[in-house]
Amino acid sequence: MNDKRNQKDANSSDSPELDERVVAINRCSKVVKGGRNFSFSALVVVGDHKGNVGVALGKANEVVDAIKKGVNLAKHNMFSVPLHKMTLPHEATAKHSGAKIIIRPASEGTGLIAGGGMRAVLELAGYKDVLAKSLGSNNPMNVVHATVKAIKMLESRDEILTKRGLKKENA
């Protein structure tokens, strides 16, 4: 029994730098013969503030279990994003369902100007100076997915130079 506990502690300590944030929790009910059965879904964002972020939706009959599932799925769905002096390399626009978002790089010291699910994704990815605006739907799930689409579209300076066939410069 102690071996399992020690094993769990070892597994949980292998990624202590990951930060997690619950963006939204939804409750769903199903009417059955004996009454109502409730289930929950939790939209979770996980990141290390160094350019890696993941998003997932966990579903379970209890809130705590839904959050745990969401965190585990988000850790498995992590991807890296380009950072340029703690801001975005360039502007990006993305749309998911009814949500449309615009993210722009900002000068140093501006801070992260974003709301709701966008703030969670950008903050945990490691961006410090960003201007962001959510247009259309304010559904957290759609806003988060649109934000993920937008930051996946971003390309670093080196990637763009390589695509153009130019050599990389030391800048």
C-alpha positions in Angstrom: 0.0 0.0 0.0 2.8 2.4 0.9 4.5 1.6 -2.4 1.5 2.8 -4.3 1.4 6.0 -2.3 5.0 6.7 -2.9 4.6 5.9 -6.5 1.7 8.5 -6.7 3.8 11.1 -4.9 6.6 10.4 -7.4 4.3 10.8 -10.4 2.8 14.0 -9.1 6.1 15.5 -8.3 7.5 15.0 -11.8 5.7 18.1 -13.1 5.5 20.5 -10.2 6.0 23.5 -12.4 2.6 23.0 -14.2 -0.1 25.4 -13.2 -3.8 24.6 -13.7 -6.8 26.8 -14.0 -10.5 25.8 -14.1 -12.2 28.1 -16.6 -15.8 26.8 -16.5 -17.9 24.2 -14.8 -21.2 23.0 -16.3 -23.9 21.0 -14.6 -26.1 18.6 -16.7 -29.1 16.8 -15.3 -30.9 13.7 -16.5 -34.4 12.8 -15.2 -34.8 9.2 -14.3 -37.4 7.2 -12.4 -36.0 7.9 -9.0 -35.4 11.6 -9.6 -32.6 13.6 -11.2 -29.0 12.4 -12.0 -26.5 15.3 -12.2 -23.2 15.2 -14.0 -20.5 17.8 -14.4 -18.1 19.0 -17.0 -15.0 21.1 -16.3 -13.1 23.1 -18.8 -9.4 23.1 -17.6 -6.3 24.9 -18.9 -2.8 23.7 -17.9 0.5 25.5 -18.6 4.0 26.0 -17.4 4.4 29.8 -18.1 7.3 28.9 -20.4 5.6 28.3 -23.8 3.6 25.1 -23.1 -0.1 25.0 -22.6 -2.9 22.4 -22.9 -6.7 22.6 -22.8 -9.3 19.9 -22.1 -12.8 19.1 -21.0 -13.3 16.6 -18.2 -16.6 15.0 -17.5 -17.7 13.1 -14.4 -20.5 12.7 -11.8 -18.7 14.8 -9.3 -17.0 18.2 -9.8 -13.7 17.1 -8.3 -13.5 14.1 -10.5 -14.4 16.2 -13.6 -11.5 18.6 -12.7 -9.0 15.8 -12.2 -10.0 14.2 -15.6 -9.7 17.6 -17.3 -6.2 18.2 -15.8 -5.0 14.8 -16.9 -6.4 15.2 -20.4 -5.0 18.8 -20.7 -1.5 17.5 -19.7 -1.7 14.9 -22.5 -2.9 17.6 -25.0 -0.1 20.1 -24.3 1.5 21.9 -27.1 4.2 24.6 -27.4 3.8 28.2 -28.5 6.3 30.7 -29.7 7.3 33.4 -27.3 9.0 36.7 -28.4 10.2 38.8 -25.5 7.2 37.6 -23.4 4.7 38.7 -26.1 3.3 37.3 -29.3 5.5 37.3 -32.5 2.7 38.8 -34.5 -1.1 39.5 -34.6 -3.6 36.6 -35.0 -7.3 36.3 -35.5 -9.3 33.0 -35.0 -12.9 31.9 -35.0 -14.5 28.9 -33.3 -18.2 28.4 -33.6 -19.7 31.8 -32.6 -16.6 33.1 -30.9 -14.1 35.3 -32.7 -10.9 36.6 -31.1 -8.1 39.0 -31.9 -4.7 38.8 -30.2 -2.0 41.4 -30.7 1.5 41.8 -29.4 2.0 44.7 -26.9 5.0 46.7 -25.8 6.9 45.7 -22.7 5.0 46.7 -19.5 1.6 46.7 -21.0 0.5 43.6 -19.2 -2.0 41.0 -20.3 -5.2 42.7 -21.3 -7.6 39.9 -21.9 -10.7 38.5 -20.2 -12.1 35.1 -19.1 -10.9 32.0 -20.8 -8.5 34.0 -23.1 -6.6 35.3 -20.1 -6.2 31.8 -18.6 -4.8 30.3 -21.8 -2.5 33.3 -22.6 -1.3 33.5 -19.0 -0.5 29.9 -18.6 1.3 29.8 -22.0 3.7 32.4 -20.6 2.6 35.6 -22.4 3.0 38.7 -20.3 2.3 41.6 -22.7 -0.7 41.0 -25.0 -3.8 42.9 -26.2 -6.7 40.7 -26.8 -10.4 41.1 -27.7 -13.2 38.6 -27.8 -15.9 39.4 -30.4 -19.2 37.5 -30.8 -20.0 34.7 -28.4 -18.8 34.8 -24.8 -19.3 31.1 -24.3 -16.1 30.1 -22.4 -15.6 26.8 -24.3 -15.8 28.6 -27.7 -13.6 31.5 -26.6 -10.9 29.1 -25.2 -10.9 27.0 -28.4 -10.7 30.1 -30.6 -7.7 31.3 -28.4 -6.0 27.9 -28.8 -6.5 28.1 -32.6 -5.0 31.6 -32.7 -1.9 30.8 -30.8 -1.4 27.6 -32.8 -1.3 29.8 -35.9 1.6 31.9 -34.6 5.0 31.4 -36.1 8.3 32.5 -34.8 10.7 34.7 -36.7 13.0 31.8 -37.4 10.2 29.6 -38.8 9.1 32.4 -41.2 12.7 33.0 -42.4 13.2 29.3 -43.0 9.9 29.2 -45.1 11.2 32.1 -47.2 14.5 30.4 -47.8 16.5 33.0 -45.9 19.2 32.2 -43.4 18.6 32.8 -39.7 20.2 35.9 -38.3 21.5 36.3 -34.7 19.2 39.0 -33.3 
